[in-house]
Amino acid sequence: MQRECTEAERQVAGLLATARRKLDLSVAFLSRIDETSRTLQVVDSSLGAIRAGYTGPRDSGFCLAVVQGHLPQVMPDARDVPEAVRRLPADLPPIRGHVSVPVVLSDGSVYGTFCAFGLVSDPEVSVRDLALMEVLAEAAALVIEPQVREEQRQAEISGRLAPVIADGGPDVVLQPIVDLRTGARIGAEALSRFPRAWGRTPDVVFAEAHSIGQGDLLELLALSRAADLLDDVTGYVAMNVSPQTLLTPLCREVLGDLPLDRVVLELSEHEQVQDYAALGAALAPLRARGMRLAIDDVGAGFSSLRHIVVTGPDVIKMDRSIVSGLDTDPILAKLAQSLVDFAHSSDICVVAEGVETAAEHEVLRRLGVDGGQGWLFGRPGPADLLVDAGTVLAPPARQPLPT
């Protein structure tokens, strides 16, 4: 089955048609040269036997030889050039006129060649024709480069993710979630961790994985590793999943095997929700078995508010952008109060994210926020470092003065 041409290849086909028409030759093609082979990627030909996809060893044919300077860019009659005669593939017709120009990308790398050739009945080519081919080859390079860079980006991401996926997924750590009234730990959020050398936050890694079609797999591996920690801790474990991954049958199968009364599923966003009805249908049987639903990063954008309205969650996670500094910023404090009032009027619990100071904790507690998560209560770490009693940050009861 022949693959569908990309938009870049369709544009290159137009350039090739121009070259063949102007030079009055039988074949024009873009040849891609990689580390092992050369491939006729796009072809404009009057010969049915020569089609896109024709491939051979890297050093066969004329393409690499022209790039390396072993053959001239213009050969009025290739039959007069012994090196060309030696290199002509046996399955191609005898070539007469041949003109070939390297296709060079902006970083100086050679992508391949922009070529045209004729048979005995075609006119000879001349050095004068080289100028046209050079202009068309430059245009082809501009058209092709974005596609090349995207292929390189995808290959880099895939190569980086491969060992993590082969190892069963990212490392997963737990960060405590505490009751703001007492400081006692009530649960923990499972957080994915990737190699620090990558210099990427987990949300960026997951988004990159989704961009190359590996996001669902990576999320499911992280979800399974988070599920493995349920036996190691008390309280609930909050697990993150994107809406699109939740809609996959395998995700619902993984979740279906868990003690759902101890799971809080946090809906994170790597893509916008396209079908809320399907999302609700996927969540319904899980929530009927006791799973609670949380909406992450509330206050960071309109999309999370849309999730609240449509899904009716059990928990909302107040975004750190509201929490950080609300003890000194009355507008942030009012915004936090509004979210609390709204949530509590709908029987929704509020957990504040990114709590780092005792002053922030005190204001959140006073505003009626139910739970808190952040460095003040504990940094993400292995399950065996969680303390069930939590860190009691509320001030101790006043002792009576001695009489």
Sine and cosine of phi, psi and omega as CSV:
sin_phi,cos_phi,sin_psi,cos_psi,sin_omega,cos_omega
0.00,0.00,0.82,-0.57,-0.04,-1.00
-0.97,0.23,0.71,-0.70,-0.02,-1.00
-0.96,0.28,0.39,-0.92,0.00,-1.00
-0.98,0.22,0.65,-0.76,0.01,-1.00
-0.93,0.36,0.55,-0.83,0.10,-0.99
-0.99,0.15,0.22,-0.98,0.03,-1.00
-0.89,0.46,-0.62,0.78,0.03,-1.00
-0.88,0.48,-0.67,0.74,0.00,-1.00
-0.92,0.39,-0.57,0.82,0.06,-1.00
-0.91,0.42,-0.62,0.78,0.04,-1.00
-0.93,0.37,-0.65,0.76,0.05,-1.00
-0.89,0.45,-0.62,0.79,0.03,-1.00
-0.85,0.53,-0.61,0.79,0.05,-1.00
-0.90,0.43,-0.63,0.78,0.04,-1.00
-0.92,0.40,-0.64,0.77,0.02,-1.00
-0.91,0.42,-0.65,0.76,0.03,-1.00
-0.87,0.49,-0.62,0.79,0.05,-1.00
-0.90,0.44,-0.71,0.70,0.00,-1.00
-0.88,0.48,-0.72,0.69,-0.07,-1.00
-0.92,0.39,-0.62,0.78,0.00,-1.00
-0.93,0.37,-0.70,0.71,-0.04,-1.00
-0.92,0.38,-0.58,0.81,-0.04,-1.00
-1.00,-0.02,-0.17,0.99,0.01,-1.00
0.84,0.54,0.74,0.68,-0.01,-1.00
-0.93,-0.37,0.18,-0.98,-0.10,-1.00
-0.99,0.11,-0.52,0.86,-0.13,-0.99
-0.64,-0.77,0.66,-0.75,0.20,-0.98
-0.69,-0.72,0.63,-0.78,-0.06,-1.00
-0.42,-0.91,0.40,-0.92,0.18,-0.98
-0.98,-0.22,0.85,-0.53,0.01,-1.00
-0.95,-0.30,0.78,-0.62,0.07,-1.00
-0.99,-0.16,0.75,-0.66,-0.01,-1.00
-0.92,-0.40,0.87,-0.49,0.08,-1.00
-0.91,-0.42,-0.30,-0.95,-0.12,-0.99
-0.95,0.32,-0.33,0.94,-0.07,-1.00
-0.82,-0.57,-0.37,0.93,-0.15,-0.99
-0.54,-0.84,0.18,-0.98,0.18,-0.98
-0.83,-0.56,0.65,-0.76,-0.08,-1.00
-0.72,-0.70,0.72,-0.69,0.13,-0.99
-0.97,0.25,0.99,-0.16,-0.13,-0.99
-0.98,0.21,-0.68,0.73,0.03,-1.00
-0.72,-0.69,0.71,-0.70,-0.08,-1.00
-0.72,-0.69,0.69,-0.73,0.20,-0.98
-0.85,-0.52,0.92,-0.38,-0.20,-0.98
-0.56,-0.83,0.55,-0.84,0.15,-0.99
-1.00,-0.06,-0.03,1.00,0.00,-1.00
-0.97,-0.25,0.90,-0.44,-0.05,-1.00
-0.89,0.45,-0.39,0.92,-0.05,-1.00
-0.97,0.24,-0.30,0.96,-0.03,-1.00
-0.96,-0.28,0.94,-0.35,-0.09,-1.00
-0.73,-0.68,0.31,-0.95,0.10,-0.99
-0.86,0.51,0.62,-0.78,-0.01,-1.00
0.97,-0.24,-0.27,0.96,0.06,-1.00
-0.85,0.52,0.74,-0.67,-0.07,-1.00
-0.65,-0.76,0.37,-0.93,0.04,-1.00
-0.35,-0.94,0.07,-1.00,0.04,-1.00
-0.83,0.56,0.46,-0.89,-0.08,-1.00
-0.81,0.59,-0.65,0.76,-0.10,-0.99
-1.00,-0.10,0.16,0.99,0.06,-1.00
-1.00,0.06,0.30,-0.95,0.02,-1.00
0.95,0.32,-0.28,-0.96,-0.11,-0.99
-0.99,-0.11,-0.37,0.93,-0.26,-0.97
-0.85,0.53,-0.86,0.52,-0.04,-1.00
-0.91,0.42,-0.58,0.82,0.01,-1.00
-0.88,0.47,-0.60,0.80,0.06,-1.00
-0.92,0.38,-0.71,0.71,0.01,-1.00
-0.86,0.51,-0.65,0.76,-0.05,-1.00
-0.99,0.11,-0.06,1.00,0.04,-1.00
0.99,0.10,0.19,0.98,0.03,-1.00
-0.99,0.16,-0.34,0.94,0.08,-1.00
-0.79,-0.62,0.55,-0.84,0.05,-1.00
-0.94,0.33,0.44,-0.90,0.02,-1.00
-0.92,0.38,-0.50,0.86,0.00,-1.00
-0.86,-0.51,0.83,-0.56,0.10,-0.99
-0.81,-0.59,0.96,-0.29,0.02,-1.00
-0.84,0.55,-0.57,0.82,0.07,-1.00
-0.52,-0.85,0.96,-0.28,-0.08,-1.00
-0.88,0.47,-0.33,0.94,0.00,-1.00
-0.94,0.35,-0.27,0.96,0.01,-1.00
-1.00,-0.03,-0.04,1.00,-0.03,-1.00
-0.93,-0.36,0.96,-0.28,-0.08,-1.00
-0.80,0.60,-0.65,0.76,-0.01,-1.00
-0.90,0.43,-0.58,0.82,0.04,-1.00
-0.93,0.36,-0.65,0.76,0.03,-1.00
-0.88,0.47,-0.63,0.78,-0.01,-1.00
-0.92,0.39,-0.55,0.84,-0.10,-1.00
-1.00,-0.01,-0.19,0.98,-0.07,-1.00
-0.90,0.44,0.85,-0.53,0.03,-1.00
-0.87,0.50,0.63,-0.78,-0.08,-1.00
-0.91,0.42,-0.40,0.91,-0.06,-1.00
-1.00,-0.03,0.12,0.99,0.06,-1.00
-0.95,-0.33,0.47,-0.88,0.03,-1.00
-0.93,0.36,0.36,-0.93,0.07,-1.00
-0.84,0.55,0.75,-0.66,-0.06,-1.00
-0.98,-0.18,0.72,-0.70,0.07,-1.00
-0.98,-0.17,-1.00,-0.07,0.02,-1.00
-0.95,0.30,0.66,-0.75,-0.02,-1.00
-0.53,-0.85,0.77,-0.64,0.07,-1.00
-0.72,-0.69,0.74,-0.67,-0.10,-1.00
-0.60,-0.80,0.70,-0.71,-0.02,-1.00
-0.77,-0.64,0.75,-0.67,0.06,-1.00
-0.88,0.47,0.62,-0.78,0.11,-0.99
-0.99,-0.13,0.94,-0.35,-0.14,-0.99
-0.94,-0.35,0.78,-0.62,0.01,-1.00
-0.99,0.12,0.10,-0.99,-0.14,-0.99
-0.91,0.42,-0.41,0.91,0.02,-1.00
-1.00,0.02,0.12,0.99,0.02,-1.00
1.00,-0.01,-0.11,0.99,0.00,-1.00
-0.97,0.23,0.54,-0.84,0.00,-1.00
-1.00,-0.05,0.87,-0.50,0.02,-1.00
-0.98,0.19,-0.66,0.75,-0.05,-1.00
0.13,-0.99,-0.59,-0.81,-0.02,-1.00
-0.69,-0.72,0.48,-0.88,0.09,-1.00
-0.95,-0.32,0.93,-0.37,-0.22,-0.98
-0.79,-0.62,0.38,-0.92,0.17,-0.99
-0.53,-0.85,0.60,-0.80,0.06,-1.00
-0.57,-0.82,0.33,-0.94,0.00,-1.00
-0.80,-0.60,0.28,-0.96,0.05,-1.00
-0.99,-0.17,-0.15,-0.99,-0.09,-1.00
-0.85,0.53,-0.59,0.81,-0.05,-1.00
-0.98,0.21,-0.17,0.99,-0.03,-1.00
-1.00,0.03,0.41,-0.91,0.04,-1.00
-0.93,0.36,0.37,-0.93,0.07,-1.00
-0.95,0.30,0.41,-0.91,0.09,-1.00
-0.98,-0.17,0.36,-0.93,-0.03,-1.00
-0.72,-0.69,0.15,-0.99,0.03,-1.00
-0.86,0.51,-0.49,0.87,0.01,-1.00
-0.87,0.49,-0.54,0.84,-0.01,-1.00
-0.96,0.30,-0.29,0.96,-0.05,-1.00
-0.90,0.45,-0.59,0.81,-0.04,-1.00
-0.87,0.49,-0.68,0.73,0.04,-1.00
-0.88,0.48,-0.71,0.71,-0.02,-1.00
-0.90,0.43,-0.59,0.81,0.02,-1.00
-0.90,0.43,-0.67,0.74,0.02,-1.00
-0.90,0.44,-0.70,0.71,-0.01,-1.00
-0.93,0.37,-0.58,0.82,0.03,-1.00
-0.92,0.40,-0.62,0.78,0.05,-1.00
-0.90,0.43,-0.67,0.75,0.04,-1.00
-0.89,0.45,-0.66,0.75,0.02,-1.00
-0.88,0.47,-0.64,0.77,0.01,-1.00
-0.88,0.47,-0.66,0.75,0.02,-1.00
-0.90,0.44,-0.62,0.79,-0.01,-1.00
-0.94,0.33,-0.64,0.77,-0.12,-0.99
-0.98,0.20,-0.54,0.84,-0.20,-0.98
-0.82,0.57,-0.71,0.70,0.02,-1.00
-0.84,0.55,-0.64,0.77,0.03,-1.00
-0.91,0.42,-0.64,0.76,0.02,-1.00
-0.89,0.45,-0.71,0.70,-0.02,-1.00
-0.90,0.43,-0.60,0.80,0.04,-1.00
-0.92,0.40,-0.65,0.76,0.06,-1.00
-0.88,0.47,-0.66,0.75,0.03,-1.00
-0.91,0.41,-0.65,0.76,0.03,-1.00
-0.88,0.48,-0.72,0.69,-0.01,-1.00
-0.90,0.44,-0.65,0.76,0.01,-1.00
-0.91,0.42,-0.62,0.78,0.01,-1.00
-0.91,0.42,-0.70,0.71,0.01,-1.00
-0.90,0.44,-0.72,0.69,-0.01,-1.00
-0.87,0.49,-0.69,0.73,0.02,-1.00
-0.91,0.42,-0.58,0.81,0.01,-1.00
-0.94,0.33,-0.63,0.78,-0.04,-1.00
-0.98,0.22,-0.42,0.91,-0.15,-0.99
-0.79,0.62,-0.77,0.64,-0.02,-1.00
-0.92,0.39,-0.52,0.86,0.03,-1.00
-0.92,0.39,-0.71,0.71,0.02,-1.00
-0.91,0.42,-0.68,0.73,0.00,-1.00
-0.89,0.45,-0.48,0.88,-0.01,-1.00
-1.00,0.09,0.02,1.00,0.04,-1.00
0.99,-0.15,0.14,0.99,0.05,-1.00
0.89,-0.45,0.01,-1.00,-0.03,-1.00
-0.95,0.30,0.31,-0.95,0.19,-0.98
-0.91,0.40,0.57,-0.82,0.01,-1.00
-0.82,-0.57,0.79,-0.61,0.03,-1.00
-0.88,-0.47,0.20,-0.98,-0.03,-1.00
-0.86,-0.50,0.68,-0.73,0.12,-0.99
-0.89,-0.45,0.77,-0.64,-0.07,-1.00
-0.92,0.40,0.53,-0.85,0.14,-0.99
-0.86,-0.50,0.81,-0.59,-0.14,-0.99
-0.89,-0.45,0.38,-0.92,0.15,-0.99
-0.98,0.21,0.87,-0.49,-0.08,-1.00
-0.93,0.38,-0.32,0.95,0.00,-1.00
-0.98,0.22,-0.60,0.80,-0.10,-1.00
-0.91,-0.42,-0.34,0.94,-0.09,-1.00
0.99,0.11,-0.07,1.00,-0.02,-1.00
-0.96,0.27,0.61,-0.79,0.01,-1.00
-0.96,0.30,0.75,-0.66,0.01,-1.00
-0.92,-0.39,-0.27,0.96,-0.01,-1.00
-0.13,-0.99,-0.22,-0.98,0.02,-1.00
-0.39,-0.92,0.51,-0.86,0.07,-1.00
-0.98,-0.20,0.73,-0.68,0.07,-1.00
-0.99,0.11,0.83,-0.56,-0.07,-1.00
-0.85,-0.53,0.73,-0.68,0.01,-1.00
-0.99,0.16,0.57,-0.82,0.04,-1.00
-0.75,-0.66,0.72,-0.69,0.01,-1.00
-0.89,-0.46,0.25,-0.97,-0.03,-1.00
-0.78,0.62,0.75,-0.67,-0.04,-1.00
-0.89,0.47,-0.51,0.86,-0.03,-1.00
-0.88,0.47,-0.36,0.93,0.02,-1.00
-0.92,0.40,-0.48,0.88,-0.02,-1.00
0.91,0.41,0.54,0.84,-0.03,-1.00
-0.76,-0.65,0.66,-0.75,0.08,-1.00
-0.96,0.26,0.38,-0.92,-0.03,-1.00
-0.83,0.56,-0.63,0.77,-0.02,-1.00
-0.90,0.44,-0.56,0.83,0.05,-1.00
-0.93,0.36,-0.66,0.75,0.00,-1.00
-0.88,0.48,-0.72,0.69,0.00,-1.00
-0.90,0.43,-0.64,0.77,0.02,-1.00
-0.90,0.44,-0.66,0.75,0.04,-1.00
-0.89,0.45,-0.66,0.75,0.02,-1.00
-0.88,0.47,-0.67,0.74,0.04,-1.00
-0.90,0.43,-0.55,0.84,-0.04,-1.00
-0.93,0.37,-0.30,0.95,0.03,-1.00
-0.91,-0.42,0.25,0.97,0.09,-1.00
0.99,0.14,0.24,0.97,0.01,-1.00
-0.91,-0.41,0.15,0.99,-0.06,-1.00
-0.91,0.41,-0.69,0.72,0.00,-1.00
-0.87,0.50,-0.70,0.71,0.00,-1.00
-0.88,0.47,-0.72,0.69,-0.03,-1.00
-0.90,0.44,-0.66,0.75,0.03,-1.00
-0.90,0.44,-0.66,0.75,-0.02,-1.00
-0.92,0.40,-0.60,0.80,0.06,-1.00
-0.90,0.43,-0.67,0.74,0.04,-1.00
-0.91,0.42,-0.63,0.78,0.01,-1.00
-0.90,0.44,-0.67,0.74,0.01,-1.00
-0.90,0.43,-0.63,0.77,0.02,-1.00
-0.93,0.36,-0.58,0.82,0.08,-1.00
-0.91,0.41,-0.65,0.76,0.00,-1.00
-0.88,0.47,-0.55,0.83,0.00,-1.00
-0.89,0.46,-0.36,0.93,-0.06,-1.00
-1.00,0.09,-0.16,0.99,-0.02,-1.00
-0.86,0.51,-0.56,0.83,-0.01,-1.00
-0.97,0.24,-0.22,0.98,-0.10,-1.00
-0.99,-0.13,-0.18,0.98,-0.07,-1.00
-0.69,-0.73,0.33,-0.94,0.13,-0.99
-0.99,-0.12,0.17,-0.99,-0.03,-1.00
0.98,0.20,-0.14,-0.99,-0.02,-1.00
-1.00,0.00,0.33,-0.94,0.11,-0.99
-0.86,-0.52,0.84,-0.55,0.05,-1.00
-1.00,0.05,0.79,-0.61,-0.04,-1.00
-0.84,-0.54,0.67,-0.75,-0.06,-1.00
-0.99,-0.10,0.66,-0.75,0.11,-0.99
-0.47,-0.88,0.58,-0.82,0.04,-1.00
-1.00,0.09,0.43,-0.90,-0.01,-1.00
-0.83,0.56,-0.65,0.76,-0.05,-1.00
-0.94,0.35,-0.55,0.84,0.05,-1.00
-0.95,0.30,-0.60,0.80,0.03,-1.00
-0.85,0.52,-0.51,0.86,-0.04,-1.00
-0.97,0.24,-0.15,0.99,0.02,-1.00
-0.98,0.20,0.62,-0.78,0.01,-1.00
-0.84,0.53,-0.59,0.80,-0.04,-1.00
-0.91,0.41,-0.59,0.81,0.03,-1.00
-0.90,0.43,-0.71,0.70,0.00,-1.00
-0.91,0.41,-0.50,0.86,0.06,-1.00
-0.93,0.37,-0.68,0.73,0.03,-1.00
-0.88,0.48,-0.74,0.68,-0.02,-1.00
-0.91,0.41,-0.59,0.81,-0.06,-1.00
-0.90,0.45,-0.36,0.93,-0.01,-1.00
-1.00,0.01,0.03,1.00,-0.10,-1.00
-0.99,-0.15,0.36,-0.93,0.17,-0.99
-0.96,0.28,1.00,0.00,-0.22,-0.98
-0.92,0.39,-0.30,0.95,0.05,-1.00
-0.94,0.33,-0.16,0.99,0.04,-1.00
-0.93,-0.36,0.20,0.98,-0.04,-1.00
-0.91,-0.40,0.76,-0.65,0.22,-0.97
-0.93,-0.38,0.89,-0.45,-0.03,-1.00
-1.00,-0.03,0.88,-0.48,0.00,-1.00
-0.99,-0.11,0.87,-0.49,0.04,-1.00
-0.98,0.17,0.94,-0.34,0.09,-1.00
-0.99,-0.16,0.17,-0.98,-0.09,-1.00
-0.82,-0.57,0.88,-0.48,0.22,-0.98
-0.92,-0.39,-0.37,0.93,0.11,-0.99
-0.59,-0.81,0.37,-0.93,0.03,-1.00
-0.94,0.35,0.51,-0.86,0.06,-1.00
-0.96,0.28,0.82,-0.57,-0.01,-1.00
-1.00,-0.09,-0.43,0.90,-0.12,-0.99
-0.62,-0.78,1.00,-0.04,-0.02,-1.00
-0.93,0.37,-0.50,0.87,0.03,-1.00
-0.90,0.44,-0.68,0.73,0.03,-1.00
-0.91,0.41,-0.61,0.79,0.03,-1.00
-0.89,0.45,-0.72,0.70,0.02,-1.00
-0.88,0.47,-0.62,0.78,0.01,-1.00
-0.91,0.41,-0.58,0.81,0.02,-1.00
-0.95,0.33,-0.57,0.82,-0.05,-1.00
-0.98,0.19,-0.52,0.86,-0.16,-0.99
-0.81,0.59,-0.79,0.61,-0.04,-1.00
-0.92,0.39,-0.48,0.88,0.02,-1.00
-0.95,0.30,-0.68,0.73,0.01,-1.00
-0.94,0.35,-0.51,0.86,0.05,-1.00
-0.90,0.43,-0.43,0.90,0.03,-1.00
-1.00,-0.04,0.16,0.99,0.13,-0.99
0.95,-0.32,-0.11,0.99,0.02,-1.00
-0.93,0.37,0.69,-0.72,0.06,-1.00
-0.99,-0.16,0.50,-0.87,-0.05,-1.00
-0.93,-0.38,0.74,-0.67,0.06,-1.00
-0.86,-0.51,0.58,-0.81,0.11,-0.99
-0.96,-0.27,0.83,-0.56,-0.10,-0.99
-1.00,0.06,0.42,-0.91,0.16,-0.99
0.84,0.54,0.61,0.79,0.00,-1.00
-0.93,0.36,0.76,-0.65,-0.05,-1.00
0.97,-0.23,-0.19,0.98,-0.01,-1.00
-1.00,0.04,-0.25,0.97,-0.02,-1.00
-0.05,-1.00,0.15,-0.99,-0.04,-1.00
-0.95,0.32,-0.45,0.90,-0.09,-1.00
-0.90,0.44,-0.65,0.76,-0.01,-1.00
-0.92,0.39,-0.56,0.83,0.07,-1.00
-0.91,0.41,-0.60,0.80,0.07,-1.00
-0.89,0.46,-0.66,0.75,0.06,-1.00
-0.84,0.54,-0.68,0.73,-0.04,-1.00
-0.88,0.47,-0.75,0.66,-0.07,-1.00
-0.88,0.48,-0.66,0.75,-0.13,-0.99
-1.00,0.09,-0.61,0.79,-0.14,-0.99
-1.00,-0.09,-0.34,0.94,-0.03,-1.00
0.85,0.53,0.90,0.43,-0.11,-0.99
-0.96,0.29,0.18,-0.98,0.09,-1.00
-1.00,0.00,-0.44,0.90,-0.09,-1.00
-0.65,-0.76,0.62,-0.78,0.24,-0.97
-0.87,-0.49,0.64,-0.77,0.02,-1.00
-0.99,-0.17,0.92,-0.39,-0.01,-1.00
-0.95,0.30,0.83,-0.56,-0.11,-0.99
-0.91,0.41,0.51,-0.86,-0.02,-1.00
-0.87,0.50,-0.46,0.89,0.00,-1.00
-0.89,0.45,-0.38,0.92,0.08,-1.00
-1.00,0.00,-0.61,0.79,-0.10,-1.00
-0.95,0.32,-0.67,0.74,-0.11,-0.99
-0.92,0.40,0.92,-0.39,0.05,-1.00
1.00,0.06,0.13,0.99,-0.04,-1.00
-0.93,0.36,-0.25,0.97,0.04,-1.00
-0.96,0.29,-0.31,0.95,0.01,-1.00
-0.88,-0.47,-0.08,1.00,-0.03,-1.00
-0.89,-0.46,0.96,-0.27,-0.06,-1.00
-0.90,0.44,-0.46,0.89,0.02,-1.00
-0.93,0.37,-0.69,0.73,0.06,-1.00
-0.89,0.46,-0.65,0.76,0.01,-1.00
-0.89,0.46,-0.65,0.76,0.03,-1.00
-0.92,0.40,-0.61,0.79,0.03,-1.00
-0.91,0.42,-0.68,0.73,0.04,-1.00
-0.88,0.47,-0.67,0.75,0.02,-1.00
-0.89,0.46,-0.63,0.77,0.01,-1.00
-0.89,0.46,-0.67,0.74,0.02,-1.00
-0.90,0.43,-0.64,0.77,0.02,-1.00
-0.90,0.43,-0.73,0.68,-0.02,-1.00
-0.88,0.48,-0.69,0.72,0.02,-1.00
-0.88,0.47,-0.74,0.67,-0.06,-1.00
-0.90,0.44,-0.75,0.66,-0.06,-1.00
-0.91,0.41,-0.51,0.86,0.04,-1.00
-0.93,0.38,-0.29,0.96,0.02,-1.00
-0.93,-0.37,0.28,0.96,0.00,-1.00
0.86,0.51,0.63,0.78,0.04,-1.00
-0.94,-0.34,0.73,-0.68,0.06,-1.00
-0.99,0.17,0.45,-0.89,0.00,-1.00
-0.86,-0.50,0.79,-0.61,0.09,-1.00
-0.88,-0.48,0.82,-0.57,-0.01,-1.00
-1.00,0.03,0.73,-0.68,0.02,-1.00
-0.99,-0.16,0.47,-0.88,0.12,-0.99
0.95,0.32,0.53,0.85,0.03,-1.00
-0.97,0.23,0.86,-0.51,-0.10,-0.99
-0.85,-0.52,-0.32,0.95,-0.05,-1.00
-0.80,-0.60,0.42,-0.91,0.04,-1.00
-0.90,0.45,-0.53,0.85,0.01,-1.00
-0.92,0.40,-0.67,0.75,0.07,-1.00
-0.89,0.46,-0.67,0.74,0.01,-1.00
-0.86,0.50,-0.68,0.73,-0.05,-1.00
-0.91,0.41,-0.67,0.74,0.01,-1.00
-0.91,0.41,-0.69,0.72,0.01,-1.00
-0.87,0.49,-0.66,0.75,0.01,-1.00
-0.90,0.44,-0.66,0.75,-0.01,-1.00
-0.92,0.38,-0.52,0.85,0.01,-1.00
-0.98,0.21,-0.16,0.99,0.04,-1.00
1.00,-0.07,0.23,0.97,0.06,-1.00
-0.90,0.43,0.69,-0.72,-0.13,-0.99
-0.98,0.19,-0.71,0.71,-0.09,-1.00
-0.71,-0.70,0.27,-0.96,-0.01,-1.00
-0.63,-0.78,0.46,-0.89,-0.01,-1.00
-0.55,-0.83,0.70,-0.71,0.00,-1.00
0.35,-0.94,0.04,-1.00,-0.07,-1.00
-0.88,0.47,-0.44,0.90,0.03,-1.00
-0.86,0.50,-0.55,0.84,-0.05,-1.00
-0.99,-0.16,-0.25,0.97,0.01,-1.00
0.54,-0.84,0.66,-0.75,0.03,-1.00
-0.99,0.10,0.38,-0.93,0.05,-1.00
-0.86,0.52,0.65,-0.76,-0.02,-1.00
-0.23,-0.97,-0.07,-1.00,0.01,-1.00
-0.89,0.46,0.41,-0.91,-0.04,-1.00
-0.86,0.50,-0.57,0.82,-0.08,-1.00
-0.96,0.30,-0.12,0.99,0.05,-1.00
-1.00,-0.08,-0.12,0.99,0.06,-1.00
-0.95,0.32,0.68,-0.73,0.04,-1.00
-0.97,-0.26,0.87,-0.49,-0.07,-1.00
-0.86,0.51,-0.56,0.83,-0.04,-1.00
-0.96,0.27,-0.29,0.96,-0.03,-1.00
0.95,0.30,-0.08,-1.00,0.05,-1.00
-0.94,-0.34,0.92,-0.39,-0.06,-1.00
-0.98,0.20,0.94,-0.34,-0.07,-1.00
-0.97,-0.22,-0.21,0.98,0.05,-1.00
-0.92,0.40,0.59,-0.81,-0.01,-1.00
-0.89,0.45,0.60,-0.80,0.01,-1.00
-0.91,0.41,0.40,-0.92,0.05,-1.00
-0.87,0.49,0.62,-0.78,-0.01,-1.00
-0.92,0.39,0.72,-0.70,0.04,-1.00
-1.00,0.05,0.60,-0.80,0.03,-1.00
-0.91,0.41,0.60,-0.80,0.02,-1.00
-0.92,0.39,0.59,-0.80,0.02,-1.00
-0.90,0.44,0.60,-0.80,0.02,-1.00
-1.00,-0.05,0.00,0.00,0.00,0.00
